[in-house]
Amino acid sequence: MTPEFVKMDPPHDMSLWVKVYFQVRDNRTGVVKRLDGEKDIWGDPDTREGFGVSDFSYSMGNYSCDCNRSIFFDRANGTDHPNKHHTCGHDRFDLNVFLSDGTPIYTEFGDHKTD
């Protein structure tokens, strides 16, 4: 695991951030999209040692809900609909999260090619 660290602006600069990418699958269509992003991790921001990643936000937190995952899917399509109503649930979208080097952080479905 070789994380690619990202410098964030305050107030997010109090923790470590790494580059990640998401694979978001629409289970109704089977289409898988890729979205690049950042993820905060545990560790010392000065020494960059002792880091670790929690998957709570993807397995049980806000990003486990279809309403947020649909936003990821829209952004991967190059669209962002802030006023669009996204239905809550846990069966429409599946999510995989990887470090930029391809190391999996959180996976819900097998390795799929993204559109």
N, CA, C and O atoms as a Tinker XYZ file with bonds, in Angstrom:
   460  protein
     1  N      0.853000   -1.176000    0.000000    73     2
     2  CA     0.000000    0.000000    0.000000    64     1     3
     3  C      0.895000    1.233000    0.000000    63     2     4     5
     4  O      1.657000    1.459000    0.939000    81     3
     5  N      0.792000    2.030000   -1.068000    73     3     6
     6  CA     1.574000    3.249000   -1.180000    64     5     7
     7  C      0.621000    4.417000   -1.409000    63     6     8     9
     8  O      0.294000    4.733000   -2.553000    81     7
     9  N      0.176000    5.057000   -0.334000    73     7    10
    10  CA    -0.778000    6.149000   -0.523000    64     9    11
    11  C     -0.126000    7.378000   -1.143000    63    10    12    13
    12  O      1.040000    7.681000   -0.889000    81    11
    13  N     -0.899000    8.069000   -1.951000    73    11    14
    14  CA    -0.466000    9.341000   -2.526000    64    13    15
    15  C     -1.133000   10.438000   -1.698000    63    14    16    17
    16  O     -2.342000   10.649000   -1.788000    81    15
    17  N     -0.326000   11.135000   -0.890000    73    15    18
    18  CA    -0.859000   12.123000    0.038000    64    17    19
    19  C     -1.283000   13.398000   -0.696000    63    18    20    21
    20  O     -0.711000   13.770000   -1.721000    81    19
    21  N     -2.303000   14.054000   -0.137000    73    19    22
    22  CA    -2.867000   15.268000   -0.714000    64    21    23
    23  C     -2.830000   16.361000    0.340000    63    22    24    25
    24  O     -3.168000   16.111000    1.497000    81    23
    25  N     -2.427000   17.560000   -0.036000    73    23    26
    26  CA    -2.442000   18.716000    0.854000    64    25    27
    27  C     -3.814000   19.358000    0.783000    63    26    28    29
    28  O     -4.271000   19.746000   -0.292000    81    27
    29  N     -4.477000   19.469000    1.939000    73    27    30
    30  CA    -5.808000   20.046000    1.987000    64    29    31
    31  C     -5.754000   21.404000    2.677000    63    30    32    33
    32  O     -4.875000   21.671000    3.497000    81    31
    33  N     -6.705000   22.246000    2.329000    73    31    34
    34  CA    -6.827000   23.556000    2.962000    64    33    35
    35  C     -7.550000   23.429000    4.305000    63    34    36    37
    36  O     -8.303000   22.478000    4.514000    81    35
    37  N     -7.327000   24.384000    5.219000    73    35    38
    38  CA    -8.042000   24.378000    6.506000    64    37    39
    39  C     -9.542000   24.389000    6.263000    63    38    40    41
    40  O     -9.977000   25.005000    5.289000    81    39
    41  N    -10.339000   23.760000    7.069000    73    39    42
    42  CA    -9.982000   23.094000    8.322000    64    41    43
    43  C     -9.586000   21.636000    8.150000    63    42    44    45
    44  O     -9.341000   20.944000    9.138000    81    43
    45  N     -9.518000   21.159000    6.913000    73    43    46
    46  CA    -9.252000   19.744000    6.658000    64    45    47
    47  C     -7.780000   19.372000    6.762000    63    46    48    49
    48  O     -7.433000   18.204000    6.591000    81    47
    49  N     -6.920000   20.324000    7.035000    73    47    50
    50  CA    -5.483000   20.064000    7.082000    64    49    51
    51  C     -5.023000   19.462000    8.408000    63    50    52    53
    52  O     -3.827000   19.246000    8.604000    81    51
    53  N     -5.955000   19.188000    9.317000    73    51    54
    54  CA    -5.601000   18.606000   10.615000    64    53    55
    55  C     -5.517000   17.088000   10.560000    63    54    56    57
    56  O     -5.164000   16.455000   11.554000    81    55
    57  N     -5.833000   16.501000    9.428000    73    55    58
    58  CA    -5.710000   15.054000    9.279000    64    57    59
    59  C     -5.026000   14.759000    7.952000    63    58    60    61
    60  O     -4.856000   15.649000    7.118000    81    59
    61  N     -4.639000   13.515000    7.766000    73    59    62
    62  CA    -4.015000   13.085000    6.518000    64    61    63
    63  C     -5.081000   12.816000    5.470000    63    62    64    65
    64  O     -6.161000   12.314000    5.784000    81    63
    65  N     -4.776000   13.149000    4.231000    73    63    66
    66  CA    -5.670000   12.876000    3.117000    64    65    67
    67  C     -4.882000   12.164000    2.032000    63    66    68    69
    68  O     -3.709000   12.468000    1.811000    81    67
    69  N     -5.513000   11.230000    1.361000    73    67    70
    70  CA    -4.881000   10.503000    0.272000    64    69    71
    71  C     -5.797000   10.515000   -0.949000    63    70    72    73
    72  O     -7.013000   10.668000   -0.831000    81    71
    73  N     -5.184000   10.350000   -2.129000    73    71    74
    74  CA    -5.965000   10.232000   -3.358000    64    73    75
    75  C     -6.576000    8.843000   -3.415000    63    74    76    77
    76  O     -5.925000    7.846000   -3.103000    81    75
    77  N     -7.819000    8.800000   -3.814000    73    75    78
    78  CA    -8.540000    7.541000   -3.974000    64    77    79
    79  C     -9.337000    7.617000   -5.274000    63    78    80    81
    80  O     -9.468000    8.679000   -5.883000    81    79
    81  N     -9.860000    6.472000   -5.680000    73    79    82
    82  CA   -10.878000    6.490000   -6.727000    64    81    83
    83  C    -11.996000    5.544000   -6.322000    63    82    84    85
    84  O    -11.788000    4.551000   -5.625000    81    83
    85  N    -13.183000    5.888000   -6.783000    73    83    86
    86  CA   -14.394000    5.134000   -6.486000    64    85    87
    87  C    -14.870000    4.457000   -7.756000    63    86    88    89
    88  O    -14.802000    5.035000   -8.841000    81    87
    89  N    -15.351000    3.230000   -7.618000    73    87    90
    90  CA   -16.118000    2.580000   -8.671000    64    89    91
    91  C    -17.543000    2.512000   -8.149000    63    90    92    93
    92  O    -17.797000    1.939000   -7.090000    81    91
    93  N    -18.467000    3.097000   -8.892000    73    91    94
    94  CA   -19.872000    3.123000   -8.481000    64    93    95
    95  C    -20.672000    2.363000   -9.528000    63    94    96    97
    96  O    -20.651000    2.702000  -10.711000    81    95
    97  N    -21.377000    1.331000   -9.079000    73    95    98
    98  CA   -22.181000    0.522000  -10.007000    64    97    99
    99  C    -23.656000    0.809000   -9.782000    63    98   100   101
   100  O    -24.151000    0.736000   -8.657000    81    99
   101  N    -24.348000    1.134000  -10.856000    73    99   102
   102  CA   -25.799000    1.264000  -10.833000    64   101   103
   103  C    -26.354000   -0.143000  -11.014000    63   102   104   105
   104  O    -26.233000   -0.720000  -12.094000    81   103
   105  N    -26.954000   -0.694000   -9.979000    73   103   106
   106  CA   -27.419000   -2.083000  -10.028000    64   105   107
   107  C    -28.632000   -2.289000  -10.933000    63   106   108   109
   108  O    -28.957000   -3.425000  -11.276000    81   107
   109  N    -29.302000   -1.211000  -11.321000    73   107   110
   110  CA   -30.427000   -1.351000  -12.255000    64   109   111
   111  C    -29.933000   -1.542000  -13.687000    63   110   112   113
   112  O    -30.548000   -2.264000  -14.472000    81   111
   113  N    -28.816000   -0.888000  -14.021000    73   111   114
   114  CA   -28.323000   -0.934000  -15.401000    64   113   115
   115  C    -27.048000   -1.763000  -15.547000    63   114   116   117
   116  O    -26.714000   -2.199000  -16.649000    81   115
   117  N    -26.333000   -1.982000  -14.435000    73   115   118
   118  CA   -25.063000   -2.683000  -14.480000    64   117   119
   119  C    -23.893000   -1.795000  -14.876000    63   118   120   121
   120  O    -22.756000   -2.265000  -14.932000    81   119
   121  N    -24.148000   -0.524000  -15.150000    73   119   122
   122  CA   -23.101000    0.416000  -15.553000    64   121   123
   123  C    -22.233000    0.767000  -14.346000    63   122   124   125
   124  O    -22.737000    1.064000  -13.263000    81   123
   125  N    -20.902000    0.725000  -14.560000    73   123   126
   126  CA   -19.934000    1.061000  -13.513000    64   125   127
   127  C    -19.176000    2.305000  -13.946000    63   126   128   129
   128  O    -18.650000    2.359000  -15.058000    81   127
   129  N    -19.116000    3.301000  -13.074000    73   127   130
   130  CA   -18.410000    4.554000  -13.357000    64   129   131
   131  C    -17.288000    4.748000  -12.353000    63   130   132   133
   132  O    -17.359000    4.271000  -11.220000    81   131
   133  N    -16.242000    5.461000  -12.788000    73   131   134
   134  CA   -15.100000    5.776000  -11.925000    64   133   135
   135  C    -15.129000    7.263000  -11.580000    63   134   136   137
   136  O    -15.387000    8.111000  -12.434000    81   135
   137  N    -14.861000    7.557000  -10.313000    73   135   138
   138  CA   -14.770000    8.933000   -9.840000    64   137   139
   139  C    -13.507000    9.065000   -9.003000    63   138   140   141
   140  O    -13.327000    8.319000   -8.040000    81   139
   141  N    -12.631000    9.998000   -9.353000    73   139   142
   142  CA   -11.427000   10.262000   -8.566000    64   141   143
   143  C    -11.766000   11.211000   -7.431000    63   142   144   145
   144  O    -12.626000   12.080000   -7.573000    81   143
   145  N    -11.074000   11.038000   -6.285000    73   143   146
   146  CA   -11.358000   11.885000   -5.143000    64   145   147
   147  C    -10.272000   11.808000   -4.094000    63   146   148   149
   148  O     -9.158000   11.357000   -4.361000    81   147
   149  N    -10.612000   12.256000   -2.889000    73   147   150
   150  CA    -9.716000   12.216000   -1.740000    64   149   151
   151  C    -10.441000   11.575000   -0.571000    63   150   152   153
   152  O    -11.671000   11.578000   -0.507000    81   151
   153  N     -9.651000   11.016000    0.369000    73   151   154
   154  CA   -10.209000   10.376000    1.564000    64   153   155
   155  C     -9.316000   10.711000    2.743000    63   154   156   157
   156  O     -8.091000   10.632000    2.651000    81   155
   157  N     -9.939000   11.087000    3.854000    73   155   158
   158  CA    -9.146000   11.320000    5.061000    64   157   159
   159  C     -8.814000    9.988000    5.706000    63   158   160   161
   160  O     -9.616000    9.054000    5.678000    81   159
   161  N     -7.627000    9.908000    6.287000    73   159   162
   162  CA    -7.165000    8.683000    6.924000    64   161   163
   163  C     -6.597000    9.022000    8.295000    63   162   164   165
   164  O     -6.363000   10.189000    8.610000    81   163
   165  N     -6.379000    7.999000    9.102000    73   163   166
   166  CA    -5.757000    8.203000   10.397000    64   165   167
   167  C     -4.267000    8.305000   10.234000    63   166   168   169
   168  O     -3.687000    7.706000    9.328000    81   167
   169  N     -3.652000    9.053000   11.097000    73   167   170
   170  CA    -2.199000    9.129000   11.089000    64   169   171
   171  C     -1.728000   10.506000   11.498000    63   170   172   173
   172  O     -2.523000   11.429000   11.673000    81   171
   173  N     -0.443000   10.627000   11.645000    73   171   174
   174  CA     0.179000   11.883000   12.038000    64   173   175
   175  C      0.400000   12.747000   10.802000    63   174   176   177
   176  O      1.151000   12.355000    9.909000    81   175
   177  N     -0.245000   13.930000   10.728000    73   175   178
   178  CA    -0.097000   14.768000    9.542000    64   177   179
   179  C      1.330000   15.258000    9.317000    63   178   180   181
   180  O      1.699000   15.585000    8.189000    81   179
   181  N      2.138000   15.313000   10.381000    73   179   182
   182  CA     3.508000   15.804000   10.231000    64   181   183
   183  C      4.463000   14.703000    9.766000    63   182   184   185
   184  O      5.268000   14.923000    8.861000    81   183
   185  N      4.379000   13.525000   10.378000    73   183   186
   186  CA     5.314000   12.445000   10.035000    64   185   187
   187  C      4.758000   11.504000    8.978000    63   186   188   189
   188  O      5.509000   10.744000    8.368000    81   187
   189  N      3.440000   11.549000    8.756000    73   187   190
   190  CA     2.752000   10.650000    7.823000    64   189   191
   191  C      2.980000    9.187000    8.190000    63   190   192   193
   192  O      3.100000    8.326000    7.319000    81   191
   193  N      3.038000    8.925000    9.480000    73   191   194
   194  CA     3.222000    7.559000    9.962000    64   193   195
   195  C      1.982000    7.103000   10.712000    63   194   196   197
   196  O      1.180000    7.912000   11.179000    81   195
   197  N      1.847000    5.798000   10.816000    73   195   198
   198  CA     0.756000    5.205000   11.580000    64   197   199
   199  C     -0.598000    5.405000   10.941000    63   198   200   201
   200  O     -1.602000    5.529000   11.642000    81   199
   201  N     -0.644000    5.439000    9.615000    73   199   202
   202  CA    -1.915000    5.711000    8.973000    64   201   203
   203  C     -2.766000    4.461000    8.840000    63   202   204   205
   204  O     -2.258000    3.339000    8.842000    81   203
   205  N     -4.051000    4.672000    8.726000    73   203   206
   206  CA    -5.020000    3.608000    8.528000    64   205   207
   207  C     -6.279000    4.212000    7.929000    63   206   208   209
   208  O     -6.462000    5.429000    7.952000    81   207
   209  N     -7.129000    3.378000    7.404000    73   207   210
   210  CA    -8.333000    3.840000    6.722000    64   209   211
   211  C     -9.548000    3.168000    7.348000    63   210   212   213
   212  O     -9.546000    1.960000    7.584000    81   211
   213  N    -10.574000    3.950000    7.612000    73   211   214
   214  CA   -11.825000    3.411000    8.113000    64   213   215
   215  C    -12.805000    3.268000    6.962000    63   214   216   217
   216  O    -12.907000    4.149000    6.108000    81   215
   217  N    -13.525000    2.156000    6.941000    73   215   218
   218  CA   -14.537000    1.987000    5.895000    64   217   219
   219  C    -15.944000    2.276000    6.427000    63   218   220   221
   220  O    -16.930000    2.016000    5.737000    81   219
   221  N    -16.046000    2.810000    7.645000    73   219   222
   222  CA   -17.349000    3.057000    8.267000    64   221   223
   223  C    -18.247000    3.936000    7.402000    63   222   224   225
   224  O    -19.432000    3.644000    7.237000    81   223
   225  N    -17.684000    5.012000    6.849000    73   223   226
   226  CA   -18.526000    5.938000    6.089000    64   225   227
   227  C    -19.136000    5.271000    4.852000    63   226   228   229
   228  O    -20.187000    5.695000    4.371000    81   227
   229  N    -18.472000    4.222000    4.334000    73   227   230
   230  CA   -18.982000    3.515000    3.156000    64   229   231
   231  C    -19.869000    2.333000    3.529000    63   230   232   233
   232  O    -20.782000    1.986000    2.779000    81   231
   233  N    -19.616000    1.714000    4.670000    73   231   234
   234  CA   -20.381000    0.523000    5.051000    64   233   235
   235  C    -21.626000    0.852000    5.873000    63   234   236   237
   236  O    -22.641000    0.165000    5.755000    81   235
   237  N    -21.563000    1.901000    6.710000    73   235   238
   238  CA   -22.697000    2.218000    7.579000    64   237   239
   239  C    -22.993000    3.715000    7.678000    63   238   240   241
   240  O    -24.071000    4.098000    8.132000    81   239
   241  N    -22.066000    4.553000    7.266000    73   239   242
   242  CA   -22.225000    6.001000    7.386000    64   241   243
   243  C    -22.961000    6.609000    6.205000    63   242   244   245
   244  O    -23.675000    5.919000    5.478000    81   243
   245  N    -22.777000    7.916000    6.022000    73   243   246
   246  CA   -23.493000    8.654000    4.985000    64   245   247
   247  C    -23.288000    8.100000    3.584000    63   246   248   249
   248  O    -24.217000    8.105000    2.776000    81   247
   249  N    -22.076000    7.620000    3.282000    73   247   250
   250  CA   -21.806000    7.144000    1.927000    64   249   251
   251  C    -22.286000    5.717000    1.688000    63   250   252   253
   252  O    -22.022000    5.145000    0.631000    81   251
   253  N    -22.986000    5.140000    2.654000    73   251   254
   254  CA   -23.584000    3.825000    2.430000    64   253   255
   255  C    -24.977000    3.957000    1.821000    63   254   256   257
   256  O    -25.554000    2.967000    1.371000    81   255
   257  N    -25.513000    5.161000    1.804000    73   255   258
   258  CA   -26.879000    5.397000    1.321000    64   257   259
   259  C    -26.884000    5.704000   -0.178000    63   258   260   261
   260  O    -26.002000    6.399000   -0.683000    81   259
   261  N    -27.879000    5.184000   -0.870000    73   259   262
   262  CA   -28.011000    5.416000   -2.305000    64   261   263
   263  C    -28.124000    6.896000   -2.656000    63   262   264   265
   264  O    -27.715000    7.302000   -3.744000    81   263
   265  N    -28.671000    7.712000   -1.751000    73   263   266
   266  CA   -28.814000    9.136000   -2.068000    64   265   267
   267  C    -27.447000    9.779000   -2.287000    63   266   268   269
   268  O    -27.300000   10.608000   -3.186000    81   267
   269  N    -26.447000    9.417000   -1.489000    73   267   270
   270  CA   -25.098000    9.956000   -1.668000    64   269   271
   271  C    -24.354000    9.248000   -2.795000    63   270   272   273
   272  O    -23.619000    9.886000   -3.549000    81   271
   273  N    -24.535000    7.960000   -2.912000    73   271   274
   274  CA   -23.854000    7.220000   -3.985000    64   273   275
   275  C    -24.331000    7.654000   -5.360000    63   274   276   277
   276  O    -23.563000    7.624000   -6.321000    81   275
   277  N    -25.586000    8.055000   -5.462000    73   275   278
   278  CA   -26.093000    8.543000   -6.743000    64   277   279
   279  C    -25.410000    9.855000   -7.123000    63   278   280   281
   280  O    -25.247000   10.139000   -8.310000    81   279
   281  N    -25.013000   10.651000   -6.147000    73   279   282
   282  CA   -24.263000   11.877000   -6.420000    64   281   283
   283  C    -22.892000   11.521000   -6.974000    63   282   284   285
   284  O    -22.430000   12.153000   -7.923000    81   283
   285  N    -22.224000   10.505000   -6.390000    73   283   286
   286  CA   -20.946000   10.025000   -6.937000    64   285   287
   287  C    -21.124000    9.609000   -8.401000    63   286   288   289
   288  O    -20.317000    9.958000   -9.263000    81   287
   289  N    -22.197000    8.857000   -8.662000    73   287   290
   290  CA   -22.454000    8.360000  -10.013000    64   289   291
   291  C    -22.666000    9.526000  -10.976000    63   290   292   293
   292  O    -22.113000    9.533000  -12.076000    81   291
   293  N    -23.469000   10.514000  -10.564000    73   291   294
   294  CA   -23.704000   11.695000  -11.405000    64   293   295
   295  C    -22.401000   12.432000  -11.679000    63   294   296   297
   296  O    -22.140000   12.826000  -12.816000    81   295
   297  N    -21.583000   12.621000  -10.652000    73   295   298
   298  CA   -20.312000   13.336000  -10.834000    64   297   299
   299  C    -19.371000   12.565000  -11.753000    63   298   300   301
   300  O    -18.624000   13.170000  -12.522000    81   299
   301  N    -19.398000   11.250000  -11.681000    73   299   302
   302  CA   -18.578000   10.435000  -12.583000    64   301   303
   303  C    -19.036000   10.599000  -14.031000    63   302   304   305
   304  O    -18.249000   10.417000  -14.959000    81   303
   305  N    -20.297000   10.938000  -14.219000    73   303   306
   306  CA   -20.839000   11.212000  -15.562000    64   305   307
   307  C    -20.559000   12.643000  -16.000000    63   306   308   309
   308  O    -20.905000   13.035000  -17.115000    81   307
   309  N    -19.927000   13.429000  -15.116000    73   307   310
   310  CA   -19.646000   14.816000  -15.452000    64   309   311
   311  C    -20.793000   15.754000  -15.171000    63   310   312   313
   312  O    -20.790000   16.894000  -15.636000    81   311
   313  N    -21.782000   15.292000  -14.411000    73   311   314
   314  CA   -22.917000   16.143000  -14.060000    64   313   315
   315  C    -23.036000   16.217000  -12.549000    63   314   316   317
   316  O    -22.656000   15.294000  -11.829000    81   315
   317  N    -23.564000   17.316000  -12.095000    73   315   318
   318  CA   -23.787000   17.494000  -10.661000    64   317   319
   319  C    -25.133000   18.187000  -10.523000    63   318   320   321
   320  O    -25.300000   19.326000  -10.959000    81   319
   321  N    -26.070000   17.514000   -9.928000    73   319   322
   322  CA   -27.426000   18.038000   -9.813000    64   321   323
   323  C    -27.748000   18.306000   -8.347000    63   322   324   325
   324  O    -28.349000   17.460000   -7.686000    81   323
   325  N    -27.352000   19.485000   -7.823000    73   323   326
   326  CA   -27.556000   19.753000   -6.402000    64   325   327
   327  C    -29.021000   19.781000   -5.977000    63   326   328   329
   328  O    -29.323000   19.555000   -4.805000    81   327
   329  N    -29.929000   20.052000   -6.902000    73   327   330
   330  CA   -31.342000   20.118000   -6.538000    64   329   331
   331  C    -32.104000   18.849000   -6.906000    63   330   332   333
   332  O    -33.309000   18.755000   -6.669000    81   331
   333  N    -31.406000   17.878000   -7.482000    73   331   334
   334  CA   -32.046000   16.627000   -7.886000    64   333   335
   335  C    -32.349000   15.792000   -6.638000    63   334   336   337
   336  O    -31.513000   15.676000   -5.742000    81   335
   337  N    -33.533000   15.222000   -6.589000    73   335   338
   338  CA   -33.902000   14.376000   -5.459000    64   337   339
   339  C    -33.327000   12.975000   -5.663000    63   338   340   341
   340  O    -33.608000   12.322000   -6.668000    81   339
   341  N    -32.537000   12.530000   -4.725000    73   339   342
   342  CA   -31.956000   11.189000   -4.767000    64   341   343
   343  C    -32.621000   10.355000   -3.677000    63   342   344   345
   344  O    -32.603000   10.736000   -2.506000    81   343
   345  N    -33.192000    9.248000   -4.046000    73   343   346
   346  CA   -33.917000    8.397000   -3.114000    64   345   347
   347  C    -32.964000    7.649000   -2.194000    63   346   348   349
   348  O    -31.955000    7.104000   -2.641000    81   347
   349  N    -33.291000    7.627000   -0.913000    73   347   350
   350  CA   -32.491000    6.875000    0.056000    64   349   351
   351  C    -32.775000    5.383000   -0.095000    63   350   352   353
   352  O    -33.865000    4.984000   -0.505000    81   351
   353  N    -31.790000    4.577000    0.240000    73   351   354
   354  CA   -31.909000    3.129000    0.175000    64   353   355
   355  C    -30.531000    2.505000    0.191000    63   354   356   357
   356  O    -29.526000    3.202000    0.328000    81   355
   357  N    -30.485000    1.187000    0.050000    73   355   358
   358  CA   -29.204000    0.484000    0.097000    64   357   359
   359  C    -29.090000   -0.608000   -0.961000    63   358   360   361
   360  O    -28.333000   -1.563000   -0.786000    81   359
   361  N    -29.848000   -0.473000   -2.073000    73   359   362
   362  CA   -29.778000   -1.528000   -3.076000    64   361   363
   363  C    -29.560000   -1.019000   -4.495000    63   362   364   365
   364  O    -29.289000   -1.820000   -5.389000    81   363
   365  N    -29.668000    0.276000   -4.731000    73   363   366
   366  CA   -29.535000    0.813000   -6.090000    64   365   367
   367  C    -28.078000    0.867000   -6.550000    63   366   368   369
   368  O    -27.779000    0.522000   -7.693000    81   367
   369  N    -27.156000    1.305000   -5.657000    73   367   370
   370  CA   -25.762000    1.488000   -6.038000    64   369   371
   371  C    -24.835000    0.676000   -5.142000    63   370   372   373
   372  O    -25.040000    0.602000   -3.931000    81   371
   373  N    -23.812000    0.064000   -5.745000    73   371   374
   374  CA   -22.728000   -0.583000   -4.999000    64   373   375
   375  C    -21.467000    0.245000   -5.206000    63   374   376   377
   376  O    -21.339000    0.974000   -6.190000    81   375
   377  N    -20.536000    0.121000   -4.258000    73   375   378
   378  CA   -19.373000    0.991000   -4.248000    64   377   379
   379  C    -18.103000    0.220000   -3.933000    63   378   380   381
   380  O    -18.084000   -0.629000   -3.041000    81   379
   381  N    -17.047000    0.520000   -4.668000    73   379   382
   382  CA   -15.691000    0.078000   -4.356000    64   381   383
   383  C    -14.846000    1.331000   -4.195000    63   382   384   385
   384  O    -15.038000    2.311000   -4.915000    81   383
   385  N    -13.901000    1.301000   -3.242000    73   383   386
   386  CA   -13.005000    2.431000   -3.016000    64   385   387
   387  C    -11.574000    1.905000   -3.013000    63   386   388   389
   388  O    -11.275000    0.922000   -2.335000    81   387
   389  N    -10.686000    2.555000   -3.768000    73   387   390
   390  CA    -9.299000    2.132000   -3.895000    64   389   391
   391  C     -8.357000    3.309000   -3.657000    63   390   392   393
   392  O     -8.686000    4.450000   -3.982000    81   391
   393  N     -7.179000    3.027000   -3.087000    73   391   394
   394  CA    -6.116000    4.019000   -3.100000    64   393   395
   395  C     -5.702000    4.229000   -4.550000    63   394   396   397
   396  O     -6.005000    3.396000   -5.404000    81   395
   397  N     -5.014000    5.330000   -4.840000    73   395   398
   398  CA    -4.636000    5.632000   -6.221000    64   397   399
   399  C     -3.749000    4.558000   -6.841000    63   398   400   401
   400  O     -3.683000    4.449000   -8.066000    81   399
   401  N     -3.055000    3.752000   -6.006000    73   399   402
   402  CA    -2.208000    2.675000   -6.539000    64   401   403
   403  C     -2.985000    1.379000   -6.783000    63   402   404   405
   404  O     -2.400000    0.369000   -7.176000    81   403
   405  N     -4.310000    1.405000   -6.551000    73   403   406
   406  CA    -5.149000    0.236000   -6.784000    64   405   407
   407  C     -5.407000   -0.629000   -5.566000    63   406   408   409
   408  O     -6.140000   -1.614000   -5.655000    81   407
   409  N     -4.816000   -0.280000   -4.419000    73   407   410
   410  CA    -5.056000   -1.029000   -3.189000    64   409   411
   411  C     -6.495000   -0.816000   -2.739000    63   410   412   413
   412  O     -6.915000    0.327000   -2.553000    81   411
   413  N     -7.271000   -1.905000   -2.559000    73   411   414
   414  CA    -8.669000   -1.728000   -2.144000    64   413   415
   415  C     -8.776000   -1.250000   -0.695000    63   414   416   417
   416  O     -8.071000   -1.736000    0.190000    81   415
   417  N     -9.664000   -0.300000   -0.478000    73   415   418
   418  CA   -10.001000    0.179000    0.865000    64   417   419
   419  C    -11.323000   -0.432000    1.295000    63   418   420   421
   420  O    -11.489000   -0.847000    2.442000    81   419
   421  N    -12.264000   -0.482000    0.354000    73   419   422
   422  CA   -13.607000   -0.989000    0.637000    64   421   423
   423  C    -14.180000   -1.525000   -0.664000    63   422   424   425
   424  O    -14.130000   -0.840000   -1.686000    81   423
   425  N    -14.730000   -2.751000   -0.646000    73   423   426
   426  CA   -15.297000   -3.321000   -1.869000    64   425   427
   427  C    -16.635000   -3.983000   -1.587000    63   426   428   429
   428  O    -16.826000   -4.633000   -0.559000    81   427
   429  N    -17.549000   -3.804000   -2.519000    73   427   430
   430  CA   -18.865000   -4.454000   -2.454000    64   429   431
   431  C    -19.128000   -5.326000   -3.678000    63   430   432   433
   432  O    -20.050000   -6.141000   -3.669000    81   431
   433  N    -18.330000   -5.162000   -4.726000    73   431   434
   434  CA   -18.540000   -6.000000   -5.912000    64   433   435
   435  C    -17.188000   -6.289000   -6.540000    63   434   436   437
   436  O    -16.207000   -5.593000   -6.280000    81   435
   437  N    -17.148000   -7.338000   -7.380000    73   435   438
   438  CA   -15.902000   -7.772000   -8.013000    64   437   439
   439  C    -15.304000   -6.714000   -8.916000    63   438   440   441
   440  O    -15.933000   -5.698000   -9.212000    81   439
   441  N    -14.087000   -6.966000   -9.345000    73   439   442
   442  CA   -13.380000   -6.021000  -10.193000    64   441   443
   443  C    -14.102000   -5.876000  -11.523000    63   442   444   445
   444  O    -14.284000   -6.854000  -12.249000    81   443
   445  N    -14.507000   -4.667000  -11.837000    73   443   446
   446  CA   -15.243000   -4.375000  -13.063000    64   445   447
   447  C    -14.585000   -3.249000  -13.813000    63   446   448   449
   448  O    -14.039000   -2.323000  -13.214000    81   447
   449  N    -14.638000   -3.329000  -15.124000    73   447   450
   450  CA   -14.147000   -2.238000  -15.952000    64   449   451
   451  C    -15.154000   -1.085000  -15.846000    63   450   452   453
   452  O    -16.367000   -1.293000  -15.888000    81   451
   453  N    -14.620000    0.134000  -15.707000    73   451   454
   454  CA   -15.507000    1.299000  -15.614000    64   453   455
   455  C    -15.688000    1.946000  -16.978000    63   454   456   457
   456  O    -14.811000    1.872000  -17.839000    81   455
   457  N    -16.837000    2.580000  -17.161000    73   455   458
   458  CA   -17.113000    3.321000  -18.415000    64   457   459
   459  C    -16.438000    4.670000  -18.368000    63   458   460
   460  O    -16.543000    5.446000  -19.317000    81   459
